[in-house]
Amino acid sequence: MKKNQLVYLTFIRTTPKKLWDALTKPEFARRYWAGNGNISDWKKGSNWQHVKEGKKDMVRIIGEVLECKPPKRLVLTWIDPDDPSEKSRVTFEIERLKDVVSLRVTHTGLTPRSGMEKGVSWGWPRVLASLKSFLETGEGLNVYTGH
Protein backbone atom coordinates (compact mmCIF):
# COMPACT_ATOMS: atom_id res chain seq x y z
CA MET A 1 0.00 0.00 0.00
CA LYS A 2 1.25 3.46 -0.91
CA LYS A 3 2.04 5.62 2.12
CA ASN A 4 1.37 9.34 2.31
CA GLN A 5 3.67 12.21 3.23
CA LEU A 6 2.76 15.56 4.79
CA VAL A 7 5.16 18.52 4.65
CA TYR A 8 4.82 21.75 6.63
CA LEU A 9 7.08 24.79 6.37
CA THR A 10 6.98 27.79 8.66
CA PHE A 11 9.20 30.77 9.37
CA ILE A 12 9.79 31.93 12.93
CA ARG A 13 11.53 35.00 14.32
CA THR A 14 13.90 33.13 16.66
CA THR A 15 17.28 31.38 16.69
CA PRO A 16 18.00 27.77 15.74
CA LYS A 17 19.01 27.05 19.38
CA LYS A 18 15.74 28.40 20.83
CA LEU A 19 13.72 26.45 18.28
CA TRP A 20 15.70 23.29 19.01
CA ASP A 21 15.12 23.74 22.75
CA ALA A 22 11.40 24.27 22.16
CA LEU A 23 11.24 20.94 20.30
CA THR A 24 13.41 18.89 22.66
CA LYS A 25 12.91 20.27 26.18
CA PRO A 26 9.61 19.20 27.77
CA GLU A 27 9.29 22.34 29.88
CA PHE A 28 9.12 24.41 26.68
CA ALA A 29 7.06 21.99 24.55
CA ARG A 30 4.33 21.89 27.22
CA ARG A 31 3.85 25.65 26.81
CA TYR A 32 2.82 25.43 23.15
CA TRP A 33 1.76 21.78 22.72
CA ALA A 34 -1.31 21.67 24.99
CA GLY A 35 0.63 20.48 28.03
CA ASN A 36 2.49 17.73 26.14
CA GLY A 37 6.26 17.40 26.50
CA ASN A 38 8.82 15.57 24.40
CA ILE A 39 11.05 13.43 26.62
CA SER A 40 14.32 11.73 25.63
CA ASP A 41 18.07 12.02 25.97
CA TRP A 42 17.97 12.73 22.20
CA LYS A 43 20.75 10.32 21.30
CA LYS A 44 20.52 8.21 18.14
CA GLY A 45 18.82 4.92 19.00
CA SER A 46 17.19 6.25 22.18
CA ASN A 47 13.49 6.09 22.87
CA TRP A 48 11.41 9.25 23.06
CA GLN A 49 7.91 9.92 24.36
CA HIS A 50 5.31 12.63 23.81
CA VAL A 51 3.68 12.84 27.25
CA LYS A 52 0.68 14.78 28.57
CA GLU A 53 1.58 16.06 32.02
CA GLY A 54 -0.95 15.61 34.79
CA LYS A 55 -2.01 13.46 37.72
CA LYS A 56 -1.23 10.40 35.66
CA ASP A 57 1.18 11.22 32.88
CA MET A 58 -0.39 10.00 29.64
CA VAL A 59 1.96 8.79 26.90
CA ARG A 60 0.45 9.97 23.62
CA ILE A 61 3.21 9.07 21.12
CA ILE A 62 6.33 6.92 21.38
CA GLY A 63 9.24 6.29 19.07
CA GLU A 64 12.94 6.10 18.49
CA VAL A 65 15.46 8.84 17.77
CA LEU A 66 16.82 7.98 14.32
CA GLU A 67 19.00 11.06 13.83
CA CYS A 68 19.88 13.99 16.07
CA LYS A 69 22.05 16.87 14.85
CA PRO A 70 21.41 19.89 17.09
CA PRO A 71 20.26 22.49 16.20
CA LYS A 72 19.63 21.51 12.58
CA ARG A 73 17.95 18.12 12.17
CA LEU A 74 15.94 15.66 14.24
CA VAL A 75 14.40 12.45 12.84
CA LEU A 76 12.03 10.31 14.91
CA THR A 77 9.76 7.33 14.48
CA TRP A 78 6.19 8.24 15.46
CA ILE A 79 4.00 5.51 16.95
CA ASP A 80 0.63 5.58 18.68
CA PRO A 81 1.15 3.32 21.73
CA ASP A 82 -2.50 2.19 21.41
CA ASP A 83 -1.91 1.07 17.80
CA PRO A 84 1.77 0.25 17.20
CA SER A 85 1.01 -0.92 13.66
CA GLU A 86 0.68 2.76 12.68
CA LYS A 87 4.41 3.55 12.61
CA SER A 88 5.50 6.66 10.73
CA ARG A 89 8.46 9.02 10.68
CA VAL A 90 8.90 12.72 11.40
CA THR A 91 11.82 14.88 10.28
CA PHE A 92 12.41 18.37 11.70
CA GLU A 93 14.80 20.52 9.64
CA ILE A 94 15.91 23.88 11.00
CA GLU A 95 17.71 26.53 8.95
CA ARG A 96 18.72 30.09 9.79
CA LEU A 97 17.67 32.64 7.15
CA LYS A 98 19.07 36.02 8.26
CA ASP A 99 16.75 37.20 11.08
CA VAL A 100 14.32 34.25 10.92
CA VAL A 101 14.53 30.49 11.11
CA SER A 102 12.75 28.09 8.80
CA LEU A 103 11.28 24.90 10.19
CA ARG A 104 10.29 22.11 7.83
CA VAL A 105 8.36 19.21 9.33
CA THR A 106 8.04 16.17 7.08
CA HIS A 107 5.80 13.35 8.30
CA THR A 108 6.18 10.23 6.12
CA GLY A 109 4.88 6.67 6.09
CA LEU A 110 1.26 7.56 6.82
CA THR A 111 -1.41 5.07 5.83
CA PRO A 112 -3.99 6.88 3.66
CA ARG A 113 -7.19 7.76 5.57
CA SER A 114 -5.87 6.18 8.78
CA GLY A 115 -6.53 7.60 12.21
CA MET A 116 -2.88 8.62 12.44
CA GLU A 117 -2.98 10.50 9.13
CA LYS A 118 -6.18 12.29 10.14
CA GLY A 119 -4.75 13.17 13.55
CA VAL A 120 -1.43 14.55 12.34
CA SER A 121 -2.94 16.42 9.37
CA TRP A 122 -5.24 18.18 11.86
CA GLY A 123 -2.56 18.53 14.54
CA TRP A 124 0.62 19.71 12.83
CA PRO A 125 -0.75 23.05 11.51
CA ARG A 126 -2.09 23.89 14.98
CA VAL A 127 1.03 22.83 16.86
CA LEU A 128 3.33 24.72 14.48
CA ALA A 129 1.21 27.88 14.75
CA SER A 130 1.36 27.59 18.54
CA LEU A 131 5.13 26.97 18.44
CA LYS A 132 5.61 30.08 16.31
CA SER A 133 3.47 32.14 18.68
CA PHE A 134 5.32 30.78 21.72
CA LEU A 135 8.76 31.59 20.34
CA GLU A 136 7.78 35.06 19.10
CA THR A 137 5.53 36.21 21.96
CA GLY A 138 6.19 33.88 24.90
CA GLU A 139 2.70 32.38 24.75
CA GLY A 140 1.43 29.38 22.83
CA LEU A 141 -2.07 29.06 21.38
CA ASN A 142 -4.95 26.85 22.46
CA VAL A 143 -4.24 24.16 19.84
CA TYR A 144 -7.49 22.33 20.52
CA THR A 145 -9.73 25.29 19.68
CA GLY A 146 -12.47 24.26 17.28
CA HIS A 147 -12.04 20.50 17.60
C-alpha positions as CSV (number, residue, x, y, z in Angstrom):
1,M,0.0,0.0,0.0
2,K,1.2,3.5,-0.9
3,K,2.0,5.6,2.1
4,N,1.4,9.3,2.3
5,Q,3.7,12.2,3.2
6,L,2.8,15.6,4.8
7,V,5.2,18.5,4.6
8,Y,4.8,21.7,6.6
9,L,7.1,24.8,6.4
10,T,7.0,27.8,8.7
11,F,9.2,30.8,9.4
12,I,9.8,31.9,12.9
13,R,11.5,35.0,14.3
14,T,13.9,33.1,16.7
15,T,17.3,31.4,16.7
16,P,18.0,27.8,15.7
17,K,19.0,27.0,19.4
18,K,15.7,28.4,20.8
19,L,13.7,26.5,18.3
20,W,15.7,23.3,19.0
21,D,15.1,23.7,22.7
22,A,11.4,24.3,22.2
23,L,11.2,20.9,20.3
24,T,13.4,18.9,22.7
25,K,12.9,20.3,26.2
26,P,9.6,19.2,27.8
27,E,9.3,22.3,29.9
28,F,9.1,24.4,26.7
29,A,7.1,22.0,24.6
30,R,4.3,21.9,27.2
31,R,3.9,25.6,26.8
32,Y,2.8,25.4,23.2
33,W,1.8,21.8,22.7
34,A,-1.3,21.7,25.0
35,G,0.6,20.5,28.0
36,N,2.5,17.7,26.1
37,G,6.3,17.4,26.5
38,N,8.8,15.6,24.4
39,I,11.0,13.4,26.6
40,S,14.3,11.7,25.6
41,D,18.1,12.0,26.0
42,W,18.0,12.7,22.2
43,K,20.7,10.3,21.3
44,K,20.5,8.2,18.1
45,G,18.8,4.9,19.0
46,S,17.2,6.3,22.2
47,N,13.5,6.1,22.9
48,W,11.4,9.2,23.1
49,Q,7.9,9.9,24.4
50,H,5.3,12.6,23.8
51,V,3.7,12.8,27.2
52,K,0.7,14.8,28.6
53,E,1.6,16.1,32.0
54,G,-0.9,15.6,34.8
55,K,-2.0,13.5,37.7
56,K,-1.2,10.4,35.7
57,D,1.2,11.2,32.9
58,M,-0.4,10.0,29.6
59,V,2.0,8.8,26.9
60,R,0.5,10.0,23.6
61,I,3.2,9.1,21.1
62,I,6.3,6.9,21.4
63,G,9.2,6.3,19.1
64,E,12.9,6.1,18.5
65,V,15.5,8.8,17.8
66,L,16.8,8.0,14.3
67,E,19.0,11.1,13.8
68,C,19.9,14.0,16.1
69,K,22.1,16.9,14.8
70,P,21.4,19.9,17.1
71,P,20.3,22.5,16.2
72,K,19.6,21.5,12.6
73,R,17.9,18.1,12.2
74,L,15.9,15.7,14.2
75,V,14.4,12.4,12.8
76,L,12.0,10.3,14.9
77,T,9.8,7.3,14.5
78,W,6.2,8.2,15.5
79,I,4.0,5.5,16.9
80,D,0.6,5.6,18.7
81,P,1.2,3.3,21.7
82,D,-2.5,2.2,21.4
83,D,-1.9,1.1,17.8
84,P,1.8,0.3,17.2
85,S,1.0,-0.9,13.7
86,E,0.7,2.8,12.7
87,K,4.4,3.5,12.6
88,S,5.5,6.7,10.7
89,R,8.5,9.0,10.7
90,V,8.9,12.7,11.4
91,T,11.8,14.9,10.3
92,F,12.4,18.4,11.7
93,E,14.8,20.5,9.6
94,I,15.9,23.9,11.0
95,E,17.7,26.5,9.0
96,R,18.7,30.1,9.8
97,L,17.7,32.6,7.2
98,K,19.1,36.0,8.3
99,D,16.7,37.2,11.1
100,V,14.3,34.2,10.9
101,V,14.5,30.5,11.1
102,S,12.7,28.1,8.8
103,L,11.3,24.9,10.2
104,R,10.3,22.1,7.8
105,V,8.4,19.2,9.3
106,T,8.0,16.2,7.1
107,H,5.8,13.4,8.3
108,T,6.2,10.2,6.1
109,G,4.9,6.7,6.1
110,L,1.3,7.6,6.8
111,T,-1.4,5.1,5.8
112,P,-4.0,6.9,3.7
113,R,-7.2,7.8,5.6
114,S,-5.9,6.2,8.8
115,G,-6.5,7.6,12.2
116,M,-2.9,8.6,12.4
117,E,-3.0,10.5,9.1
118,K,-6.2,12.3,10.1
119,G,-4.7,13.2,13.5
120,V,-1.4,14.5,12.3
121,S,-2.9,16.4,9.4
122,W,-5.2,18.2,11.9
123,G,-2.6,18.5,14.5
124,W,0.6,19.7,12.8
125,P,-0.7,23.0,11.5
126,R,-2.1,23.9,15.0
127,V,1.0,22.8,16.9
128,L,3.3,24.7,14.5
129,A,1.2,27.9,14.8
130,S,1.4,27.6,18.5
131,L,5.1,27.0,18.4
132,K,5.6,30.1,16.3
133,S,3.5,32.1,18.7
134,F,5.3,30.8,21.7
135,L,8.8,31.6,20.3
136,E,7.8,35.1,19.1
137,T,5.5,36.2,22.0
138,G,6.2,33.9,24.9
139,E,2.7,32.4,24.7
140,G,1.4,29.4,22.8
141,L,-2.1,29.1,21.4
142,N,-4.9,26.8,22.5
143,V,-4.2,24.2,19.8
144,Y,-7.5,22.3,20.5
145,T,-9.7,25.3,19.7
146,G,-12.5,24.3,17.3
147,H,-12.0,20.5,17.6
